[in-house]
Amino acid sequence: MYNILTLNKIAKCGTSLFDAGRYNIGDNVENPKAVLVRSASLHEFELGNGLRAIARAGAGTNNVPVDKCTEKGIVVFNTPGANANAVKELVLAALFLSSRKIPAAMEWVKTLKGKGDEVGALVEKGKSNFGGPEITGKKLGVIGLGAIGALVANAALELDMEVYGCDPFLSVDSALSLSRKIKYVKTLNEIYETCDYISVHAPANAETKGMINAETIARMKKNVRILNFARAELADDNAVIDALANGGMACYVTDFPTDALLGVDGVVAIPHLGASTPESEDNCAVMAVNQVIDYLENGNIKNSVNLPNLSMNMTGDAKICVIHKNVDGVINQVTKAIADAKVNIENMESKSKKDYAYTVLDVSGYASGLATAIEEIDTVVTVRVIKEVVYN
C-alpha cells in the first residue's frame, strides 16, 4: 500500500484516480511515498527516507527544496501547461487594465457614493482623468514562449496586436504552437526598444532575477506597460516605482504583489490569481496524480524539474530504477552487480540532467539482495525494484 500525503486541497478529480486498493491518501498519513502539494512550503518539511516523489500541482516549484530532494533521490514533478489557459486569460485582462486605467477609475467612482443626482455630472466631469489607449495595432513583446507565453502571443494576434516574441530556450513543441505571424527576435533589446507592452513569462533564476531594472527600463519605449505574471523576483521594485513616477513607465501589472508596490500609482497588483480557476485546479490535480502513479507503479518520469524524463515498458520480470550521480563508471558498476547476481538485462535506458542521472534496467529473473548490492555503490542515491505486486 502506498501512502500519499496531501498538503493542500487537491481536486477530487485527481485524487480519485488513485486505486483505493493500492493507495492510502490523506492530509495526515505517515511515512508517505509521495506528497501532493499546491502552495504549501516544504522547505521545513521532513523528507523521510521512504519518500520517493513530490508533485507540485502547478508550474513553479519555489515552495519545494528541489536541490535537497535531488540529493535524497526524491523526484520532484510539476504540471507545466495545466494552468496555462487560466494565466493567459488573466494576462489578456491585464492588457486592458493597464491601458484604460480601469482599476483606478473604479476606485474613484466609489468616492461619489452619496452624491445623489450629482453622480452623472461628476462622472462626465471626472472621466477624462482615466483615459487610455486601445491595444489594437500596438506592439506586444512576449518574453518567454513556453506554455503560457505561447498562448498569450497567439491570443494577442487575435486582438489585432503586433506581437514580438523572444525565448533563447524555445522548445520544439512551443515553436510549433506559435503562429507564423509572431515576429521572433533573438535579443531582449529588440523587445525593449520596439514594444508598447511587454509581458514577462520567464522562469525565476540567477540569470533572470531583476531583469526588469533601471537599465533595461531605460531601453524601453517611454510609457511602456509591463505585465509580470511569472515571478516577483523578475522585477526590481524600486526601479519600477521610479519609472512610474518619472513617466518612463505607464503601468505595471503584477500577479505577485510586494509591500513596496502596494498603493503606488500606476501599479495594478493582483493577488496571485493566475491559476485560480476550477478548471486549472482540476487540470493540475489530474496531471500531478497521473505522474505520481506512473512513477510509483512503473518507474517512469515525466515533467520532473530535477531528474530527466524517461519512460520504458517492462517486458521482463522486474524493473530496476536507479537514481545516481552523473559521473563516469556508475552504469558499469550497476550492470556488473546485476551480472554477478546472474540476472539477465533485457533492456536498459539511462538519461542525465545536470549532476544526476536516472537509469532503468528491465531484467529477467531477480535475485534477493540485488537492490542492496546496487545501493552500496558510492555514487548511487536510491534504488527501486518494481514488480507486479511489490510496493517499494
N, C-alpha and C positions, 0 to 999 in steps of 0.2 A: 504493500500500500504506500503510495506517495503522499506525503504531507505537503499541502500548498498553503502558504501564508499570504493573506491579502492585507495590505497596509492602508489601502483606501477602498472606497466603494468601487467595485469593478462590475460593469454592466452584466446582468444575468445572462444575456445572450452569449456572452463569452464564457463565464464560469460553468454554464450548463453543458458546455462541450466536453468537460471532464467526465469520464466514465465513473459513476458513483461507486462501482465495484473495485476501482483501482486507485481512486483519489479521495483524500480527506481534505476538504477545503474550508478555510475559516480565518477569522482575524485574530484567533488566539491559539492556533495549532503550534505545537512544539516541534523542534528538530525538523524544520521544513527542508524539502528537497529543492523547492523553488519558491520565490517571492514574486507576487504581482503588486506593482506599485504605480501610482499616478504622480502625485506631488509630494508625498511624504519624504522626508530626508532620511537617508540610510547612512549618513556619514558617522553617526554614533551607534549604528546598529551592529550587533554582534554577528559576524559572519561565521556561523557554525561550520564545523568540519564536514558535515553532511550536506551542506548547501551546494547545489550544482548549478542553479540558474537564477537570474533576476530578470524579470521582464518589466520594462517601463512602458506603460500604456500611453505612449506619446513619443515625440521625436527627441526632445532634449533629455540628456542624462546628467545634468549638473547636480541633481539630488542623489546621485549614486557614486560611491567611491570606486570608480572604474579601475584605476591602477591597482588598488588593493585587491579588488576582485580578481583581476588577472593573475596576480601573484599567487592567489589561492586556488586558481583553476575554476573560477566561477564565471560562466558565460553570461554576459550582460546583453540583453536584447532591447531593441526599441521598435517602434512601429512607424517607420517613415512612410509618409503619404496617407496614413489613415485619417489624419485631421487636416489634410491639405486643402480640401474644398472649404471647410469651415473657416480656415485662416484667410484663404483667398477672398471669400465674401466679405470678411471684416476689413481687409485691405481696400477693397473696392469702396466700401462705405467710408473709409478714411480718406480716400481721394476727394470725395465730395465734402466731407467735414473740413478738410484742410483748405479747400478752395472758397467755400461760401460762408465761412465763419459761423456755421450753424450752431455749435455749442455755445459760443459767446452770445449769439443772438437770442437763443432760447433762455439763457440765464437773465438777459436784460429784460425780456418780456415779462418774466416773473415779477420784476420790480414795479410793474404797472398795476399789480393787483390792488384793488380798492379805489382806482381812479374813475370807476363808473363809466359814464358816457364819454369821458375824455380818452378812453383807451384807443379807439380807432384813430383819432387825430394824432395822438402821441406815437402810435406805431408808424404812421406815414411820415412823421417828422424825424423819427429816430432811425428808420431802416437804412438810411444812407451810410450809417456807421458800420454796416455789416455787409457791404458789397464785396464781391469777389469774382474771379474769372471762371469761365466754363472750362472744362477739361478737354472738350472736343478740339482736335488739332494740336494739342500741346504735346510736348515730348516727355515721355516717362522712361527713366532709366531703372532697370531691374538688376540689382547686384546679387548674384546667386541664383542659378537657374535649376535648382533641384525641384522636388515635387511641388512645393508651394510657389516658388518663383516662376516656374514654367506656366502654371495655371494663371497667375497674376498677369504675366506678359501676354498670354493668349487672350485673356478676358479684356485687357485694356485695348487691344486691337479692335475688339467688337464695339468698344466705346469711341471709336474713331480717334484714338490717340496714336501718336507716332512712337513706337516702342524700340528702345535700345536695351540690349542685354549683355552682361559680362559675367563670366564664370570660368576661371582658369582650370577648374576641375570638372568641367561639364561631362556628364556621363553619356554613354551612347543612348540609353533609354530616354534621358531628358532631351537630348538633341533631337531625337526622332519625334518627340511630342511637341516641339516648338514649331509655330507657324513660320513659313519661309518669309513672311513679311517683317519679322523681327530683325532688326539690324544688330547683328552680333559684333561686338567690339572687343578688342584684346586688352585694353587697359582701362582702369577706373577713371583716369583723367578724361577720357573721351566721354564718359558718363557725366563727370563733374562739370565739364565745360559746355556741354550740349543741352542737358535736360532741365526742364522746368520742375519736374517732380522726380524724386528718387525713392525707390522702395528697396529696403535692405533685407535680404534673406540669406545672409552668410552665417556660418557657424561661429560660435564664440571660442576663440583660441588665442594663443600668444601673438599670432600674426594679425588677427583682426581686431583685437581689443583696442578701443579708442580710435577706430578707423574714421569715424566722423569727429573731426577735431578742428581746431582753428586753422591749421594749414590746409586741410582738404576743403573746408568750407570756403576759404578764400579763393579756391579754384572754381567754385561753383557759380552758377548764374545768380545775380542779385535777386533776392526774394524767392529763392528756391524753397520748395516744400518737401520735407523729408518724412518718410514713413518708416518706422522701425518696428517690425513685427517679428524680429528674430531674437535679440537678447539686449538687455540694458547695457551690458558692457561694451557694446559696439560703438557707443557714442560718449563723448566727453561732455558731461552735463554743463560745465562752466562755459565751454566753447559754444554750445547750443544757446544758452541763455544770453551770452554776449552777442551772438549773431542775430538773435531775435530783437535785441534792444537797439542794435545799430542798423537794422534793415538789411543785413546780409542774408537773413532767412525770414521767410514769411510765416512759416508754420512748421511745427514739429509734432508729429503724431506718434505716440508710442504705446505699445501694449504692456510696457514694463515701467510703471511709474517709480520715481525715486523722490525722496523728500525734497531734494533741491529743485526739482521740476514742478512740484505741485504749486498751483496758484500763479505760475508765470504766464504773462500774456503771450499768446501765440503757441502755447503748449496745449495739445489735446491729449490728456492722459486717460487711457482705458485700462481697467483693472484686469489685465491678462485674460481677456475673453476669447482669444483666438480659437481655442479648441472647445469652447463651452457651448457645444450643441449636443443634443441627444444622439444625433447621427454620428458625430465624431467619437463620442464616448463608446458607442456600440462598435464602430469600426476598430478602434484601438483595442478594445477588450477582446474581440474575436481574433485579431491578428496576434496579440500577445499570447493568448491561451494556445492557439494553434502552434506557435513557435515553441512554447514550452513543452507541449505534448510531443511534438516531433523530435525534440532534443532528448527528453527523458526516455521515450519509448524506442526511438530509432537512432539516436546519436547524431541526427542531422542538425546543422546550424544554418540559420537564415536570418539576416538582419541583426547580426551581432556587432556591437561597437568596439569590442576588444579582441575578438577572435575571427578568423576567416570563415566565410561561408563555405560549407562543404556538405554535400548530400551524396549518400551512396546506399544502394539497395543491399539487403542482406540475403545472400544466396547460400551461405554456409550454415554452420551450427551456432555461430556467435559473431558479434562484432566487438572488437577491442578498440576502444576510443581513448586516445592518449593526448592529453594537453601537455606540451613540453616547451622548453626554451628553444628558440630558433638558432641553434648552433650546430656545427658540423658533428657528425658521428652519432647523433641520437637515434636516427632511424635504423642504422646498422646494429646498434645495441638492442633496440626493441625487437627487430627481426631475429637476431641471434637468440634472445631469450625465448622467443616462440619456437624456433627450430630446436633449441635444447630441450624443450618440453615435448618434442615430437608432435607438434601441431602444425597442420598444413595451412599456408596462406593462400586463399582463393583469389583475393582481390585486395588492393591497397591504394589509398589515396592520401596525400598529405599536402596541406597548404599553410602558408605562413602569413602573419600580419604583424609587422614591426618586429618586436623582440620575442614573440611567441608563435607557436605553430600548433596545428591540430592534425593528428594522423589517425586514420581509421583503417583497421585491418579486418577483413571478412575471412573467418577461419573455419575449417572443418575439424571437428573434434575440439575438445577443450580439456586442459589439464588443471587440476586443483593446484592452487598456489602460483599460477602463471601471472595473475594480476599483481601479486605481491612482488614477484621477481622483477616485473617491469617497473613498479613503483620505486624499487631500490636503486634504479638508475638516477644518478645525481641530478640530471637536467630534466627529469620528468616531474611534472607538477601533480597531475591526477590521472588515474586510470579508471575507466568504467567498462564493465563487460555486460553487453546486452544480449539476453536470450529471450525466448518467448515468454517465460514465466518468472524471470528474475527481476527484482526491483533493487537497483543499487545506485 
